[in-house]
Amino acid sequence: MTVDRSYSPYESIRNYHDRGMMKWGAFATGELSEAQRKLREKEELENETFPKKATSKLDD
């Protein structure tokens, strides 16, 4: 999608090209990595606090 900037009397505005994802992609990647790290730490803490019980069949 492009924006028509031909109305502008300024050449720099008319020639501006939005870089789209390039300008925010690194930020989003960093934010995602941070969220994943926090989730992993939370899950590890929960596993230490509430260890899973061993599930085995009892012999009759």
N, C-alpha and C positions, 0 to 999 in steps of 0.2 A: 504494500500500500504506500503510495506516495502522496505528499501534500503539495498542492499547487501554490507556489510562492511567487508566481510571476507578477503578482500585484505590487510587490515591494519595489520601492525606488532604489533599494540597496542591493548591489550585486552580491555581496557576501551572503545575504539572506536568500536571494534567488538561487544561489549555487550550493546552499547548505544541503548536505546529505546525512540523514540520520543513520547512525551506525547500528541501530536496533539492539539486538541482544549483545553485541560485542561490548557495549558500554556497561551493561549490568550483569552479564553472565558470570564474571568472576565473583561479584558480590553474592549472587545467588548460590554459586557453588560453595563459597565459604560458609554461607548461612546454613546450607544443607549439611555440610560436613560437621558443623558445630552441633546441629540438632541431632544428627546420628550419634555423635560422640556422647552427648548428654543422655540419650536414650539407652545406649549401651552401658554407660556407668550406672544408670538407674536400675537396669535389669540385673547387672552384676551385684549391686547392693541388695536387691530383693532376693536374689539367689543365695547370698550369704546369710541374710536374715531368716529366710524361709526356705531351707533346702528342700528339694523335692524328695518325697518318700520313695523308697525303692518299691517297685511294683513287681511282685513275684507271685506265682500261684502257690497256694498252700496245698500240701498233700492231705488228702482225707484219710 
